[in-house]
Structures are given as structure tokens and as C-alpha cells.
Amino acid sequence: MKRRSLPVAAALVASAALLLTACGGDDGESKDNDKIAGADTGSETSASPTASASASADSADRPKIELPADLTYTFEWPKTGDKDKDAVLSDSEQFIKAVDMAIAEQDPLNKAYQFYSEGEAAAGSQKFIQEFVDYKDRITGAKRYFDAKVNVNSDGTAGLVYCEDQNKAYNKSLKTGKTNVTAASKDNYVLYSSRLRVNENGIWITETLTSQRGSSACQS
């Protein structure tokens, strides 16, 4: 049984970009050719997007995210002390979990991930979720996120770069109930770069998301 990852298209990749596995490994896609966009995320600034947007975020009607008990997360993203940066990190966590919830519920049009994404990121998430629906798989195990670096710009945009360790995350068949446990690999470390925008409700929306699998930056 060879691990076969879901093809990852630059700027159209969902947060869980590794997992979909199957026998054979015949997708022919290179895992190392994805470009990382967003390292030039703009100059950091202490200016808040708007006080009213922050207030709106506190009262926003956020979707409830419920995940299978056998899927756990570790976000090694300490609080920065900057309100906007911490909001970017928090809303990005919710986006990641919302995509996995849509996979678990087998719903490519789930409203939760659409609440936290737009444009290319939303379209890529839908495509990614659909792949799991087609295979009737979902994600199980433990996912770890670390080394987050965030810049918030004065125009209400932000850039976020972070790593994911997927070595303890696996695919679980909804048809058989079996988990496809695969060996640890350097390819299970993924570097992500996202561009976000704060909307009128004060929610940081992911607009683009790119990845690089097997990144040495996530293995040091």
C-alpha cells in the first residue's frame, strides 16, 4: 500500500493537503513543485484594520464546528499579544478545522469552511473535500501545526506562513471503517502560505493558500 497524496495545486490547496491515500500511488503528480507564495506578505504594521471590525468579530454568528472524536489537533501557535495577529491565527485554525469537518460530513459545500474562506481558497477547498467524498474517506489521527509567522498590513490584509506535521494523521474508510496507517515520512511535513483579508464582520477570510510538501523549513 503506497501513500498517494491528493494533487496540490498552487493557490488552490485546502489545509489538509496530504491525506487522500489509495493503493498504487499512480497520480503522477510531483509533491515538491508547489510554489510558496506569500513569503513577501507585505510590511508588518501595528495599525489595526478597524476597531469596528474587531467589535463585529466578537459578536459574529460563527458556525459551530464539530469533529470526530478520533481527530485531534495541536496548534503550537502562542499568543502574540497583538489583537489582529491573534485573530488571524484563531480564524485560520477555524478554517483548518472547518475543512476537516466538511470532509467528515462528506459535504463539499459545507457552510463552515465557506464562512472562513473566499475565492481561490474556497474553490480549492471544495475540490479537495470532493476528492474525499469520491473515495468515501475521512481524516483520523492527530495533526500538529507549528512555526506560524504572521504579518498584518494596514490595508486590512494579512500573510500567514506555517508548518503542518501529518505523520500521525491518516485516512479512514467510511465504507470499511479501516484506517490506512502509513509510515512516517519527510513528505508529511508541509509548509503553507496564506493570504487573508478582514471582512466587514471582522472575520479574517483566507483568500489564497499555497503549499510545499516535504519542506526542509518544517523539519529543522
C-alpha positions as CSV (number, residue, x, y, z in Angstrom):
1,M,0.0,0.0,0.0
2,K,1.7,3.2,-1.1
3,R,0.7,6.6,0.2
4,R,-0.9,8.6,-2.6
5,S,-1.4,12.3,-1.8
6,L,-4.1,14.4,-3.2
7,P,-2.7,16.6,-6.1
8,V,-1.9,20.0,-4.7
9,A,-2.5,23.0,-7.0
10,A,-0.8,26.2,-6.0
11,A,-3.2,28.7,-4.5
12,L,-6.0,26.1,-4.6
13,V,-5.0,23.8,-1.8
14,A,-7.0,23.2,1.3
15,S,-5.4,23.0,4.7
16,A,-5.3,19.2,4.9
17,A,-3.4,18.9,1.7
18,L,-1.7,15.5,2.2
19,L,-4.0,12.8,3.1
20,L,-6.1,11.1,0.4
21,T,-4.4,7.7,0.0
22,A,-5.0,4.7,-2.1
23,C,-3.3,1.6,-3.4
24,G,-0.8,2.1,-6.3
25,G,0.2,5.7,-6.0
26,D,-0.5,6.4,-9.7
27,D,-1.5,10.0,-9.7
28,G,1.8,11.1,-11.3
29,E,1.8,14.4,-9.5
30,S,5.1,15.8,-8.1
31,K,4.8,16.5,-4.4
32,D,7.6,19.1,-4.4
33,N,6.7,21.5,-7.2
34,D,4.2,23.7,-5.3
35,K,5.3,27.3,-5.2
36,I,5.2,29.1,-1.9
37,A,3.5,32.5,-2.4
38,G,3.1,34.9,0.4
39,A,6.6,35.0,1.9
40,D,6.5,38.6,0.8
41,T,3.4,39.2,2.8
42,G,3.9,42.9,3.0
43,S,5.4,45.1,5.6
44,E,4.2,44.5,9.1
45,T,2.3,47.3,10.8
46,S,0.8,47.9,14.2
47,A,-2.2,49.6,12.7
48,S,-5.5,47.8,13.4
49,P,-7.7,47.2,10.4
50,T,-10.6,48.9,12.2
51,A,-11.9,49.0,15.7
52,S,-15.4,48.4,14.4
53,A,-14.4,45.2,12.5
54,S,-12.8,43.8,15.7
55,A,-16.0,44.5,17.6
56,S,-18.0,42.8,14.9
57,A,-15.9,39.7,15.1
58,D,-16.7,39.4,18.8
59,S,-20.4,39.3,18.0
60,A,-20.3,37.4,14.7
61,D,-22.6,34.4,14.3
62,R,-19.8,31.8,13.7
63,P,-20.7,28.3,12.5
64,K,-20.4,25.5,15.1
65,I,-17.5,23.1,14.2
66,E,-17.9,19.6,15.4
67,L,-15.3,17.0,14.5
68,P,-15.0,13.2,15.0
69,A,-13.6,12.3,18.4
70,D,-10.7,10.4,16.8
71,L,-9.3,13.5,15.1
72,T,-7.3,15.8,17.3
73,Y,-5.2,19.0,16.8
74,T,-2.2,20.6,18.3
75,F,-1.7,24.3,17.4
76,E,1.7,25.4,18.7
77,W,0.8,29.0,17.9
78,P,1.4,31.0,21.1
79,K,-0.5,34.3,21.6
80,T,1.4,37.2,20.1
81,G,-0.2,39.8,22.3
82,D,-1.2,41.7,19.1
83,K,-5.0,41.6,18.7
84,D,-5.0,41.4,14.9
85,K,-2.3,38.8,14.7
86,D,-4.0,36.6,17.2
87,A,-7.3,37.0,15.3
88,V,-5.6,35.9,12.1
89,L,-4.2,32.8,13.9
90,S,-7.6,32.0,15.5
91,D,-9.6,32.3,12.3
92,S,-7.1,30.3,10.4
93,E,-7.4,27.5,13.0
94,Q,-11.2,27.5,12.5
95,F,-10.8,27.4,8.7
96,I,-8.5,24.3,9.0
97,K,-11.0,22.5,11.2
98,A,-14.0,23.6,9.1
99,V,-12.4,21.9,6.0
100,D,-11.9,18.7,8.0
101,M,-15.4,18.8,9.3
102,A,-16.7,19.1,5.8
103,I,-14.7,16.0,4.9
104,A,-16.1,14.1,7.9
105,E,-19.6,15.1,6.9
106,Q,-18.9,14.4,3.2
107,D,-20.2,17.8,2.3
108,P,-18.2,19.8,-0.3
109,L,-20.5,22.8,0.1
110,N,-20.4,22.9,3.8
111,K,-21.1,26.4,5.1
112,A,-18.5,26.4,7.8
113,Y,-15.4,26.5,5.6
114,Q,-17.1,28.9,3.3
115,F,-17.6,31.2,6.3
116,Y,-13.8,31.4,6.7
117,S,-12.7,31.4,3.0
118,E,-13.4,33.0,-0.3
119,G,-12.1,33.0,-3.9
120,E,-9.3,30.6,-4.7
121,A,-9.0,29.1,-1.2
122,A,-12.8,28.3,-1.1
123,A,-12.7,26.8,-4.6
124,G,-9.7,24.7,-3.8
125,S,-11.3,23.5,-0.5
126,Q,-14.4,22.4,-2.3
127,K,-12.4,20.4,-4.8
128,F,-10.2,18.9,-2.1
129,I,-13.3,17.9,0.0
130,Q,-14.9,16.4,-3.1
131,E,-11.9,14.0,-3.5
132,F,-12.6,12.6,-0.1
133,V,-16.3,12.3,-0.8
134,D,-15.5,10.4,-4.1
135,Y,-13.3,8.0,-2.2
136,K,-15.6,7.9,0.8
137,D,-12.7,8.6,3.2
138,R,-12.2,11.0,6.1
139,I,-9.3,12.0,8.2
140,T,-8.4,10.4,11.6
141,G,-5.5,10.7,14.0
142,A,-3.6,13.7,15.2
143,K,-2.5,16.9,13.3
144,R,0.1,19.3,14.5
145,Y,0.6,22.9,13.4
146,F,3.7,25.0,14.3
147,D,6.1,27.8,13.4
148,A,3.5,30.3,12.5
149,K,4.6,33.7,11.2
150,V,2.0,36.3,10.6
151,N,2.1,39.9,9.2
152,V,-0.9,42.2,9.4
153,N,-0.9,45.1,6.9
154,S,-2.6,48.5,7.2
155,D,-4.9,47.8,4.2
156,G,-6.8,45.0,6.1
157,T,-4.9,42.1,4.6
158,A,-2.5,39.7,6.3
159,G,0.0,37.0,5.4
160,L,0.4,33.8,7.3
161,V,3.1,31.1,6.9
162,Y,3.1,27.9,9.0
163,C,4.0,24.2,9.1
164,E,2.0,21.1,9.5
165,D,3.1,17.7,10.7
166,Q,0.8,15.0,9.3
167,N,2.8,11.9,10.4
168,K,0.1,10.8,12.8
169,A,-2.8,11.7,10.6
170,Y,-4.4,9.0,8.4
171,N,-7.2,8.2,6.1
172,K,-10.2,6.3,7.4
173,S,-12.5,4.5,5.0
174,L,-16.2,5.3,5.6
175,K,-17.1,2.1,3.8
176,T,-15.0,-0.4,5.8
177,G,-14.2,1.6,8.9
178,K,-10.5,0.7,8.5
179,T,-7.7,3.2,9.0
180,N,-4.9,3.3,6.5
181,V,-1.8,3.7,8.8
182,T,1.2,4.8,6.8
183,A,4.8,5.2,7.7
184,A,6.4,8.4,8.8
185,S,7.9,10.4,6.0
186,K,9.5,13.8,5.3
187,D,6.7,14.4,2.8
188,N,4.3,14.5,5.8
189,Y,5.7,17.9,6.7
190,V,4.0,20.7,4.7
191,L,4.8,24.4,4.6
192,Y,1.8,26.6,3.9
193,S,1.5,30.2,3.0
194,S,-1.9,32.0,3.0
195,R,-3.2,35.5,2.3
196,L,-6.1,36.7,4.3
197,R,-8.5,39.7,4.3
198,V,-10.6,41.0,7.2
199,N,-14.2,41.3,6.1
200,E,-17.0,43.6,7.2
201,N,-17.8,41.3,10.1
202,G,-14.2,41.4,11.4
203,I,-13.5,37.8,10.3
204,W,-10.1,37.0,8.7
205,I,-11.0,35.3,5.5
206,T,-8.5,33.0,3.7
207,E,-8.3,34.0,0.1
208,T,-5.3,32.1,-1.2
209,L,-3.4,29.1,0.2
210,T,-0.3,27.5,-1.2
211,S,1.9,24.6,0.0
212,Q,5.2,22.9,-0.3
213,R,5.4,19.3,0.7
214,G,8.5,17.9,2.3
215,S,9.7,21.3,3.1
216,S,13.1,21.4,4.9
217,A,11.9,24.5,6.7
218,C,9.4,22.4,8.7
219,Q,11.9,19.7,9.7
220,S,14.7,21.7,11.4
